[in-house]
């Protein structure tokens, strides 16, 4: 009796091989193949790195140190640039704060001046309106008798 070892979603049964597996086709065979592949491909690369001479390793270390030193110089220059920019910004901030305090006082003075000017303008406009109304009243007082005299039958 054959027992299916895998059943697919469409209910199809996948059975073992019809013929028995060869004797050499065992899990141990796979372990040996993987072991050989790993040690023939990976290990020579590691051994090649380990076989570098002392001088080559020292040269590599010197190159890395030079690279690190140049990187430190770049970072130091960048930090110095940022420090100078920060100092400049702080000085500008202090200057603007002083200007803001002066501007606030000046703004209050200008506001008082504008309010006084507007009030003076309102007073002038009020007086001008009063004089205009008086002028119209006087013209009416003068024009009424004059109109009755010029147009006697109209009134």
C-alpha positions as CSV (number, residue, x, y, z in Angstrom):
1,X,0.0,0.0,0.0
2,X,1.4,3.4,-1.0
3,X,0.7,6.4,1.3
4,X,0.8,9.8,-0.3
5,X,3.4,12.1,1.2
6,X,1.9,15.3,-0.1
7,X,-1.7,16.3,-1.0
8,X,-2.0,19.3,-3.3
9,X,-4.9,21.9,-2.8
10,X,-6.8,20.3,-5.7
11,X,-6.8,17.0,-3.8
12,X,-4.2,15.5,-6.1
13,X,-2.0,13.0,-4.2
14,X,1.7,13.0,-4.8
15,X,3.2,9.7,-3.9
16,X,6.8,8.4,-3.4
17,X,8.9,7.3,-6.2
18,X,7.7,4.3,-8.1
19,X,11.1,2.7,-7.8
20,X,13.1,2.5,-4.7
21,X,15.7,5.2,-4.2
22,X,19.3,4.3,-4.9
23,X,21.4,3.3,-1.8
24,X,23.7,6.2,-2.1
25,X,20.8,8.7,-2.2
26,X,20.6,9.3,1.6
27,X,20.5,12.3,4.0
28,X,24.2,11.6,4.7
29,X,24.9,12.2,1.0
30,X,23.4,15.7,1.2
31,X,25.5,16.5,4.3
32,X,28.7,15.5,2.5
33,X,27.8,17.5,-0.6
34,X,27.1,20.6,1.4
35,X,30.2,20.2,3.5
36,X,32.4,19.9,0.3
37,X,30.8,23.0,-1.3
38,X,31.3,25.1,1.8
39,X,34.9,24.1,2.3
40,X,35.9,24.4,-1.3
41,X,34.2,27.8,-2.0
42,X,34.3,29.7,1.3
43,X,37.4,28.5,3.1
44,X,40.0,29.5,0.4
45,X,38.7,33.1,0.6
46,X,39.2,33.2,4.3
47,X,42.6,31.5,4.0
48,X,43.6,34.0,1.4
49,X,42.9,36.9,3.7
50,X,44.8,35.2,6.5
51,X,47.8,34.6,4.3
52,X,48.4,38.3,3.8
53,X,51.8,39.3,4.8
54,X,52.5,41.4,7.8
55,X,53.6,44.3,5.7
56,X,50.3,44.2,3.7
57,X,48.3,44.2,6.9
58,X,50.3,47.1,8.2
59,X,49.8,49.0,5.0
60,X,46.1,48.4,5.2
61,X,46.0,49.6,8.8
62,X,48.0,52.7,7.8
63,X,45.5,53.4,4.9
64,X,42.6,53.0,7.3
65,X,44.2,55.4,9.8
66,X,44.9,58.0,7.1
67,X,41.3,57.7,6.0
68,X,40.2,58.1,9.6
69,X,42.4,61.2,10.0
70,X,41.1,62.8,6.9
71,X,37.6,62.1,8.0
72,X,38.4,63.7,11.4
73,X,39.8,66.8,9.7
74,X,36.6,67.1,7.5
75,X,34.3,66.7,10.6
76,X,36.4,69.3,12.5
77,X,36.2,71.8,9.6
78,X,32.4,71.2,9.4
79,X,32.0,71.7,13.2
80,X,34.1,74.9,13.1
81,X,32.0,76.2,10.2
82,X,28.8,75.5,12.1
83,X,30.3,77.1,15.3
84,X,31.1,80.3,13.4
85,X,27.6,80.3,11.9
86,X,26.1,79.8,15.3
87,X,28.1,82.7,16.8
88,X,27.0,84.9,13.9
89,X,23.3,84.0,14.4
90,X,23.6,84.7,18.2
91,X,25.0,88.2,17.4
92,X,22.2,88.8,14.9
93,X,19.6,87.7,17.4
94,X,20.9,90.1,20.1
95,X,20.9,92.9,17.6
96,X,17.4,92.1,16.5
97,X,16.2,92.0,20.1
98,X,17.6,95.4,20.7
99,X,16.0,96.7,17.5
100,X,12.7,95.1,18.5
101,X,12.8,96.9,21.9
102,X,13.6,100.2,20.2
103,X,10.9,99.6,17.5
104,X,8.3,98.9,20.2
105,X,9.0,102.2,21.8
106,X,9.0,104.0,18.5
107,X,5.8,102.2,17.5
108,X,4.1,103.4,20.6
109,X,5.3,107.0,19.9
110,X,4.1,106.8,16.3
111,X,0.7,105.4,17.5
112,X,0.3,108.3,19.9
113,X,1.2,110.7,17.1
114,X,-1.2,109.2,14.7
115,X,-4.0,109.2,17.3
116,X,-3.4,112.9,18.0
117,X,-3.3,113.7,14.3
118,X,-6.6,111.8,13.7
119,X,-8.2,113.5,16.7
120,X,-7.1,116.9,15.4
121,X,-8.5,116.0,11.9
122,X,-11.8,115.0,13.5
123,X,-12.0,118.3,15.3
124,X,-11.2,120.3,12.1
125,X,-13.8,118.2,10.1
126,X,-16.4,118.9,12.8
127,X,-15.7,122.6,12.7
128,X,-15.8,122.7,8.9
129,X,-19.1,120.8,8.9
130,X,-20.5,123.3,11.5
131,X,-19.4,126.3,9.4
132,X,-20.9,124.7,6.3
133,X,-24.2,124.2,8.0
134,X,-24.2,127.8,9.3
135,X,-23.4,129.0,5.8
136,X,-26.3,127.1,4.3
137,X,-28.6,128.4,7.1
138,X,-27.5,132.0,6.4
139,X,-27.9,131.5,2.6
140,X,-31.4,130.2,3.3
141,X,-32.2,133.2,5.5
142,X,-31.0,135.5,2.8
143,X,-32.3,133.6,-0.2
144,X,-35.9,133.3,1.1
145,X,-36.8,137.0,1.1
146,X,-34.8,137.5,-2.1
147,X,-36.7,134.7,-3.8
148,X,-40.1,136.1,-2.7
149,X,-39.1,139.5,-4.1
150,X,-37.8,138.0,-7.4
151,X,-40.6,135.5,-7.8
152,X,-43.6,137.2,-6.1
153,X,-46.3,134.8,-7.3
154,X,-44.4,131.6,-6.7
155,X,-44.5,131.7,-2.9
